[in-house]
Amino acid sequence: MDTKRILIIKLGSLGDVVQAEGVYRDIREHHSDSEIIAMTTPPYRPFFERCPWVDGVLIDHRRPRWNMLEMSRLRSRLREQSIDMVYDFQQVKRTRFYYRHLMPEVPWMGKAPGCTFYFENMPGTCALEQFVHQLQCLNIATDHVLEPDLGWMVRDMSSFLHDSGISHPYAVLVPGASAGHEKKRWPYCNQLASRLREIGITPVIVPGPDEMDIRHHFPAAAILSNNERYLDYFELAGVFKEALFAVGNDTGPMHIAAHLHLPGIVLFSDHTEPKLTGLQHSRLQFLQVKNLQRLSVETVWQNITEQLLASQQL
């Protein structure tokens, strides 16, 4: 197949977008002479515009599918791209709709019934492991799928950290989660921050848009941009890159930490099985309890000290 223009679909969320970095790279290396376009949603435009494995970005505003005028406009935009092959790495109802009604004539890999390369989910596996299977079935080498590397995302934050009074060594705590996911939040990060200070490790937090209020009553330095807003993806990667380790809930920023090869701990309630998140393909360890309110500071502390001792950082 003479594939000159490739469309990769990855609409969100943050964790899903960044952990698939190795997928984009393997597609790039397989289609070395093709132009690769990423179809995503507005929050992830900056990520894909900087991603070295894609050449362009197409924004999907996720208009209602019953809005025929908007769907007609999207179909026109897609057809203007003259796409030769689609890799649907979102694989949801919306993208199946896009195949059936907007691009049925284009070779398509995904879960859309009737598409050229149709794959069912493999039970008990994370998305990355499913992508390995799918790409290998298409004779695409999967050298990077399970080893994402976000080094290209890192903005040098050393001067910023120095000017902000952040001393090394420091640990990044991620006490929040997306709005509406209270079950994912471990409530004792403030106590952990106090313990870190006692052994000479500076605790810092990097509040996102749903956690800006946390900084007012948290015993750790809140790292914000120069205009007092939350960090962008690249600044966040720069802060993680220089950290000793990270501790946080199951939320997008921890995927950035994971794929910068940072050690640390991700805290899970029973909302999901950790091995379905893809975070097992990193240096991060898991602690899971049914209810995070019952996960003691002592248990988390013991895990941290064991990791630091093993790495000769304590």
C-alpha positions as a Markdown table, in Angstrom:
| # | Residue | x | y | z |
|---|---|---|---|---|
| 1 | Met | 0.0 | 0.0 | 0.0 |
| 2 | Asp | 1.4 | 3.4 | -1.0 |
| 3 | Thr | 0.6 | 5.4 | 2.1 |
| 4 | Lys | 1.6 | 9.0 | 1.6 |
| 5 | Arg | -0.6 | 10.6 | 4.3 |
| 6 | Ile | -1.3 | 8.9 | 7.6 |
| 7 | Leu | -3.9 | 10.0 | 10.2 |
| 8 | Ile | -3.4 | 9.0 | 13.8 |
| 9 | Ile | -6.4 | 9.6 | 16.0 |
| 10 | Lys | -5.8 | 10.2 | 19.7 |
| 11 | Leu | -8.4 | 12.6 | 21.3 |
| 12 | Gly | -7.5 | 12.3 | 25.1 |
| 13 | Ser | -7.1 | 12.1 | 28.0 |
| 14 | Leu | -3.7 | 13.4 | 29.1 |
| 15 | Gly | -2.5 | 10.1 | 30.4 |
| 16 | Asp | -3.7 | 8.2 | 27.3 |
| 17 | Val | -2.1 | 10.8 | 25.0 |
| 18 | Val | 1.3 | 10.9 | 26.6 |
| 19 | Gln | 1.7 | 7.1 | 27.3 |
| 20 | Ala | 1.1 | 6.4 | 23.6 |
| 21 | Glu | 4.3 | 8.4 | 22.7 |
| 22 | Gly | 6.1 | 5.2 | 21.7 |
| 23 | Val | 3.2 | 4.2 | 19.4 |
| 24 | Tyr | 3.5 | 7.5 | 17.5 |
| 25 | Arg | 7.2 | 6.9 | 17.2 |
| 26 | Asp | 6.9 | 3.3 | 15.9 |
| 27 | Ile | 4.3 | 4.5 | 13.3 |
| 28 | Arg | 6.7 | 7.3 | 12.3 |
| 29 | Glu | 9.6 | 4.8 | 11.8 |
| 30 | His | 7.4 | 2.4 | 9.8 |
| 31 | His | 6.1 | 5.2 | 7.6 |
| 32 | Ser | 9.3 | 7.1 | 7.3 |
| 33 | Asp | 8.5 | 8.7 | 3.9 |
| 34 | Ser | 4.9 | 9.6 | 4.8 |
| 35 | Glu | 3.3 | 12.7 | 6.2 |
| 36 | Ile | 1.8 | 11.9 | 9.6 |
| 37 | Ile | -1.1 | 14.0 | 10.9 |
| 38 | Ala | -2.5 | 13.7 | 14.5 |
| 39 | Met | -6.1 | 14.2 | 15.0 |
| 40 | Thr | -6.7 | 15.4 | 18.6 |
| 41 | Thr | -8.7 | 17.7 | 20.8 |
| 42 | Pro | -7.8 | 21.3 | 21.7 |
| 43 | Pro | -6.1 | 20.6 | 25.0 |
| 44 | Tyr | -3.5 | 18.3 | 23.3 |
| 45 | Arg | -2.7 | 20.5 | 20.4 |
| 46 | Pro | 0.6 | 21.8 | 22.0 |
| 47 | Phe | 1.7 | 18.2 | 22.7 |
| 48 | Phe | 1.3 | 17.1 | 19.1 |
| 49 | Glu | 2.6 | 20.3 | 17.6 |
| 50 | Arg | 5.9 | 19.6 | 19.5 |
| 51 | Cys | 5.9 | 15.8 | 19.1 |
| 52 | Pro | 8.8 | 14.9 | 16.8 |
| 53 | Trp | 6.9 | 11.9 | 15.3 |
| 54 | Val | 4.1 | 13.8 | 13.6 |
| 55 | Asp | 4.1 | 16.5 | 10.9 |
| 56 | Gly | 0.8 | 18.2 | 11.5 |
| 57 | Val | -2.2 | 18.5 | 13.8 |
| 58 | Leu | -6.0 | 18.3 | 13.0 |
| 59 | Ile | -8.3 | 19.5 | 15.8 |
| 60 | Asp | -11.5 | 17.7 | 16.5 |
| 61 | His | -13.8 | 19.8 | 18.6 |
| 62 | Arg | -16.0 | 16.8 | 19.4 |
| 63 | Arg | -19.2 | 18.4 | 18.2 |
| 64 | Pro | -22.4 | 16.4 | 18.8 |
| 65 | Arg | -22.7 | 13.6 | 16.2 |
| 66 | Trp | -26.3 | 14.5 | 15.6 |
| 67 | Asn | -25.3 | 17.9 | 14.4 |
| 68 | Met | -25.2 | 17.1 | 10.7 |
| 69 | Leu | -23.8 | 20.4 | 9.7 |
| 70 | Glu | -20.8 | 20.1 | 12.0 |
| 71 | Met | -20.3 | 16.5 | 10.9 |
| 72 | Ser | -20.4 | 17.5 | 7.2 |
| 73 | Arg | -17.8 | 20.2 | 7.9 |
| 74 | Leu | -15.6 | 17.7 | 9.7 |
| 75 | Arg | -15.9 | 15.2 | 6.8 |
| 76 | Ser | -14.9 | 18.0 | 4.3 |
| 77 | Arg | -11.9 | 18.8 | 6.5 |
| 78 | Leu | -10.9 | 15.2 | 6.6 |
| 79 | Arg | -11.3 | 14.7 | 2.9 |
| 80 | Glu | -9.2 | 17.7 | 2.2 |
| 81 | Gln | -6.3 | 15.9 | 3.9 |
| 82 | Ser | -6.4 | 13.1 | 1.2 |
| 83 | Ile | -5.7 | 10.5 | 3.9 |
| 84 | Asp | -4.3 | 7.2 | 2.7 |
| 85 | Met | -4.4 | 5.3 | 6.1 |
| 86 | Val | -6.0 | 5.8 | 9.5 |
| 87 | Tyr | -4.7 | 4.5 | 12.8 |
| 88 | Asp | -7.5 | 4.9 | 15.3 |
| 89 | Phe | -5.8 | 4.7 | 18.7 |
| 90 | Gln | -8.9 | 6.2 | 20.5 |
| 91 | Gln | -11.1 | 3.3 | 19.4 |
| 92 | Val | -14.4 | 4.6 | 20.9 |
| 93 | Lys | -18.0 | 5.1 | 19.6 |
| 94 | Arg | -17.1 | 8.5 | 18.2 |
| 95 | Thr | -14.2 | 7.3 | 16.1 |
| 96 | Arg | -16.2 | 4.3 | 14.9 |
| 97 | Phe | -18.9 | 6.8 | 13.8 |
| 98 | Tyr | -16.2 | 8.7 | 11.9 |
| 99 | Tyr | -15.2 | 5.5 | 10.0 |
| 100 | Arg | -18.8 | 4.6 | 9.1 |
| 101 | His | -20.0 | 8.0 | 8.1 |
| 102 | Leu | -17.0 | 10.2 | 7.3 |
| 103 | Met | -14.3 | 8.1 | 6.0 |
| 104 | Pro | -15.6 | 4.6 | 5.0 |
| 105 | Glu | -13.5 | 4.4 | 1.9 |
| 106 | Val | -10.1 | 4.9 | 3.7 |
| 107 | Pro | -8.0 | 1.9 | 5.0 |
| 108 | Trp | -8.6 | 2.0 | 8.8 |
| 109 | Met | -7.1 | 0.2 | 11.8 |
| 110 | Gly | -9.2 | 0.1 | 14.9 |
| 111 | Lys | -12.4 | -1.3 | 16.4 |
| 112 | Ala | -14.9 | 0.0 | 13.8 |
| 113 | Pro | -16.9 | -3.0 | 12.5 |
| 114 | Gly | -16.1 | -3.6 | 8.8 |
| 115 | Cys | -12.9 | -1.6 | 8.8 |
| 116 | Thr | -9.8 | -2.9 | 7.0 |
| 117 | Phe | -7.9 | -4.0 | 10.1 |
| 118 | Tyr | -10.4 | -4.8 | 12.8 |
| 119 | Phe | -9.3 | -5.7 | 16.3 |
| 120 | Glu | -11.2 | -6.6 | 19.4 |
| 121 | Asn | -9.9 | -5.7 | 22.9 |
| 122 | Met | -7.8 | -8.4 | 24.5 |
| 123 | Pro | -9.2 | -9.0 | 28.0 |
| 124 | Gly | -6.9 | -8.1 | 31.0 |
| 125 | Thr | -4.5 | -6.0 | 29.0 |
| 126 | Cys | -3.7 | -2.3 | 29.0 |
| 127 | Ala | -4.1 | -0.1 | 25.9 |
| 128 | Leu | -0.3 | -0.2 | 25.2 |
| 129 | Glu | -0.3 | -4.0 | 25.1 |
| 130 | Gln | -3.3 | -4.0 | 22.8 |
| 131 | Phe | -1.5 | -1.6 | 20.5 |
| 132 | Val | 1.6 | -3.9 | 20.4 |
| 133 | His | -0.6 | -6.7 | 19.2 |
| 134 | Gln | -2.4 | -4.6 | 16.6 |
| 135 | Leu | 0.8 | -3.1 | 15.1 |
| 136 | Gln | 2.6 | -6.5 | 15.1 |
| 137 | Cys | -0.4 | -7.9 | 13.1 |
| 138 | Leu | 0.3 | -5.2 | 10.6 |
| 139 | Asn | 4.0 | -6.1 | 10.5 |
| 140 | Ile | 5.0 | -2.9 | 12.2 |
| 141 | Ala | 7.9 | -3.1 | 14.6 |
| 142 | Thr | 7.0 | -2.2 | 18.2 |
| 143 | Asp | 10.4 | -1.1 | 19.5 |
| 144 | His | 9.0 | 1.8 | 21.5 |
| 145 | Val | 5.3 | 1.1 | 22.3 |
| 146 | Leu | 6.0 | -0.3 | 25.8 |
| 147 | Glu | 8.9 | 2.1 | 26.4 |
| 148 | Pro | 7.6 | 5.7 | 25.9 |
| 149 | Asp | 10.2 | 8.4 | 26.3 |
| 150 | Leu | 9.0 | 11.9 | 26.9 |
| 151 | Gly | 12.5 | 13.4 | 27.1 |
| 152 | Trp | 11.7 | 15.7 | 24.1 |
| 153 | Met | 8.9 | 17.3 | 26.2 |
| 154 | Val | 11.2 | 18.6 | 28.9 |
| 155 | Arg | 11.6 | 22.3 | 29.3 |
| 156 | Asp | 14.7 | 23.4 | 31.3 |
| 157 | Met | 13.2 | 24.5 | 34.6 |
| 158 | Ser | 16.4 | 24.7 | 36.6 |
| 159 | Ser | 16.6 | 28.5 | 36.7 |
| 160 | Phe | 12.9 | 28.8 | 37.4 |
| 161 | Leu | 13.1 | 26.4 | 40.3 |
| 162 | His | 16.1 | 28.2 | 41.7 |
| 163 | Asp | 14.4 | 31.6 | 41.5 |
| 164 | Ser | 11.3 | 30.0 | 43.1 |
| 165 | Gly | 13.4 | 28.9 | 46.1 |
| 166 | Ile | 13.0 | 25.2 | 45.4 |
| 167 | Ser | 16.0 | 23.4 | 46.8 |
| 168 | His | 17.3 | 19.9 | 45.8 |
| 169 | Pro | 16.5 | 17.2 | 46.5 |
| 170 | Tyr | 12.8 | 17.6 | 46.0 |
| 171 | Ala | 9.9 | 15.2 | 45.5 |
| 172 | Val | 6.8 | 16.0 | 43.5 |
| 173 | Leu | 3.4 | 15.2 | 45.1 |
| 174 | Val | 0.3 | 15.0 | 42.9 |
| 175 | Pro | -2.6 | 15.2 | 45.4 |
| 176 | Gly | -5.3 | 16.0 | 43.0 |
| 177 | Ala | -7.2 | 14.3 | 40.1 |
| 178 | Ser | -9.7 | 15.3 | 37.5 |
| 179 | Ala | -12.8 | 17.0 | 38.7 |
| 180 | Gly | -15.4 | 14.5 | 39.7 |
| 181 | His | -13.0 | 11.8 | 40.7 |
| 182 | Glu | -12.9 | 12.2 | 44.4 |
| 183 | Lys | -12.5 | 8.5 | 44.9 |
| 184 | Lys | -9.0 | 8.8 | 43.2 |
| 185 | Arg | -7.7 | 11.3 | 45.8 |
| 186 | Trp | -5.6 | 10.1 | 48.7 |
| 187 | Pro | -6.4 | 12.5 | 51.5 |
| 188 | Tyr | -3.0 | 12.4 | 53.4 |
| 189 | Cys | -0.6 | 14.0 | 51.0 |
| 190 | Asn | -0.2 | 16.9 | 53.5 |
| 191 | Gln | 1.1 | 14.6 | 56.2 |
| 192 | Leu | 3.5 | 13.0 | 53.7 |
| 193 | Ala | 4.8 | 16.4 | 52.8 |
| 194 | Ser | 5.6 | 17.1 | 56.5 |
| 195 | Arg | 7.5 | 13.8 | 56.8 |
| 196 | Leu | 9.6 | 14.6 | 53.7 |
| 197 | Arg | 10.7 | 17.9 | 55.1 |
| 198 | Glu | 11.8 | 16.1 | 58.3 |
| 199 | Ile | 14.4 | 14.1 | 56.3 |
| 200 | Gly | 15.6 | 17.0 | 54.1 |
| 201 | Ile | 13.5 | 16.4 | 51.0 |
| 202 | Thr | 11.6 | 19.4 | 49.7 |
| 203 | Pro | 8.0 | 18.5 | 48.9 |
| 204 | Val | 6.5 | 20.4 | 46.0 |
| 205 | Ile | 3.1 | 20.2 | 44.3 |
| 206 | Val | 2.2 | 21.1 | 40.7 |
| 207 | Pro | -1.5 | 22.0 | 40.9 |
| 208 | Gly | -3.5 | 21.6 | 37.7 |
| 209 | Pro | -6.7 | 23.4 | 36.7 |
| 210 | Asp | -8.9 | 21.4 | 39.1 |
| 211 | Glu | -6.5 | 21.8 | 42.1 |
| 212 | Met | -5.6 | 25.5 | 42.2 |
| 213 | Asp | -7.3 | 25.8 | 45.6 |
| 214 | Ile | -5.1 | 23.1 | 47.1 |
| 215 | Arg | -2.0 | 25.3 | 47.2 |
| 216 | His | -3.6 | 27.6 | 49.9 |
| 217 | His | -3.7 | 24.9 | 52.6 |
| 218 | Phe | -0.9 | 22.5 | 51.7 |
| 219 | Pro | 2.5 | 22.3 | 53.5 |
| 220 | Ala | 4.5 | 22.2 | 50.3 |
| 221 | Ala | 5.7 | 24.6 | 47.7 |
| 222 | Ala | 3.2 | 25.1 | 44.9 |
| 223 | Ile | 5.0 | 25.5 | 41.5 |
| 224 | Leu | 3.1 | 27.8 | 39.2 |
| 225 | Ser | 4.0 | 29.6 | 36.1 |
| 226 | Asn | 5.3 | 33.2 | 36.2 |
| 227 | Asn | 1.8 | 34.5 | 35.7 |
| 228 | Glu | 0.5 | 32.4 | 38.6 |
| 229 | Arg | -1.2 | 29.8 | 36.4 |
| 230 | Tyr | -0.7 | 26.1 | 36.4 |
| 231 | Leu | 2.3 | 24.8 | 34.4 |
| 232 | Asp | 1.9 | 23.7 | 30.8 |
| 233 | Tyr | 2.9 | 20.2 | 29.8 |
| 234 | Phe | 6.5 | 21.0 | 29.0 |
| 235 | Glu | 7.1 | 23.0 | 32.2 |
| 236 | Leu | 5.5 | 20.1 | 34.1 |
| 237 | Ala | 7.9 | 17.7 | 32.4 |
| 238 | Gly | 10.8 | 19.9 | 33.4 |
| 239 | Val | 9.8 | 19.9 | 37.0 |
| 240 | Phe | 9.4 | 16.1 | 37.1 |
| 241 | Lys | 12.7 | 15.6 | 35.3 |
| 242 | Glu | 14.8 | 17.1 | 38.1 |
| 243 | Ala | 12.8 | 15.5 | 40.9 |
| 244 | Leu | 14.0 | 12.7 | 43.2 |
| 245 | Phe | 10.7 | 10.8 | 42.9 |
| 246 | Ala | 7.0 | 11.4 | 42.6 |
| 247 | Val | 4.0 | 10.3 | 44.6 |
| 248 | Gly | 0.5 | 10.8 | 43.3 |
| 249 | Asn | -3.0 | 9.6 | 42.5 |
| 250 | Asp | -4.0 | 7.9 | 39.2 |
| 251 | Thr | -4.0 | 11.0 | 37.1 |
| 252 | Gly | -2.5 | 12.3 | 33.9 |
| 253 | Pro | 0.6 | 14.1 | 35.3 |
| 254 | Met | 1.8 | 10.8 | 36.8 |
| 255 | His | 1.9 | 9.4 | 33.3 |
| 256 | Ile | 4.4 | 12.1 | 32.4 |
| 257 | Ala | 6.5 | 11.2 | 35.5 |
| 258 | Ala | 6.3 | 7.6 | 34.5 |
| 259 | His | 7.6 | 8.1 | 31.0 |
| 260 | Leu | 10.4 | 10.3 | 32.1 |
| 261 | His | 11.6 | 7.2 | 34.0 |
| 262 | Leu | 11.0 | 8.7 | 37.4 |
| 263 | Pro | 10.7 | 6.4 | 40.4 |
| 264 | Gly | 7.8 | 6.7 | 42.8 |
| 265 | Ile | 4.4 | 5.5 | 43.7 |
| 266 | Val | 0.9 | 5.7 | 42.2 |
| 267 | Leu | -2.0 | 5.3 | 44.7 |
| 268 | Phe | -5.1 | 3.4 | 43.6 |
| 269 | Ser | -8.5 | 2.9 | 45.1 |
| 270 | Asp | -10.7 | 0.1 | 43.6 |
| 271 | His | -11.8 | 2.4 | 40.7 |
| 272 | Thr | -9.6 | 0.5 | 38.3 |
| 273 | Glu | -7.0 | -2.3 | 38.1 |
| 274 | Pro | -3.5 | -0.7 | 38.1 |
| 275 | Lys | -2.3 | -3.1 | 35.3 |
| 276 | Leu | -4.9 | -1.8 | 33.0 |
| 277 | Thr | -3.4 | 1.7 | 33.1 |
| 278 | Gly | -0.1 | 1.0 | 31.4 |
| 279 | Leu | 1.8 | 2.5 | 34.3 |
| 280 | Gln | 3.4 | -1.0 | 34.9 |
| 281 | His | 5.6 | -0.2 | 32.0 |
| 282 | Ser | 7.6 | 2.3 | 34.0 |
| 283 | Arg | 9.6 | 2.5 | 37.2 |
| 284 | Leu | 6.6 | 3.6 | 39.3 |
| 285 | Gln | 5.2 | 1.2 | 41.9 |
| 286 | Phe | 1.6 | 0.7 | 42.9 |
| 287 | Leu | -0.2 | 0.8 | 46.2 |
| 288 | Gln | -3.9 | -0.2 | 46.0 |
| 289 | Val | -6.7 | -0.3 | 48.6 |
| 290 | Lys | -10.4 | -0.4 | 48.2 |
| 291 | Asn | -10.8 | 3.1 | 49.8 |
| 292 | Leu | -7.9 | 5.5 | 49.7 |
| 293 | Gln | -8.9 | 7.0 | 53.1 |
| 294 | Arg | -7.7 | 3.7 | 54.6 |
| 295 | Leu | -4.3 | 3.9 | 53.0 |
| 296 | Ser | -2.1 | 5.1 | 55.9 |
| 297 | Val | 0.8 | 7.5 | 55.6 |
| 298 | Glu | 3.0 | 4.9 | 57.3 |
| 299 | Thr | 2.4 | 2.4 | 54.5 |
| 300 | Val | 3.2 | 5.0 | 51.8 |
| 301 | Trp | 6.2 | 6.1 | 53.8 |
| 302 | Gln | 7.6 | 2.6 | 54.1 |
| 303 | Asn | 7.4 | 2.1 | 50.4 |
| 304 | Ile | 9.2 | 5.4 | 49.7 |
| 305 | Thr | 12.0 | 4.7 | 52.1 |
| 306 | Glu | 12.5 | 1.2 | 50.6 |
| 307 | Gln | 12.8 | 2.7 | 47.1 |
| 308 | Leu | 15.2 | 5.4 | 48.3 |
| 309 | Leu | 17.4 | 2.9 | 50.1 |
| 310 | Ala | 17.4 | 0.6 | 47.1 |
| 311 | Ser | 18.6 | 3.4 | 44.9 |
| 312 | Gln | 21.1 | 4.6 | 47.5 |
| 313 | Gln | 19.3 | 8.0 | 47.7 |
| 314 | Leu | 18.7 | 7.8 | 51.4 |
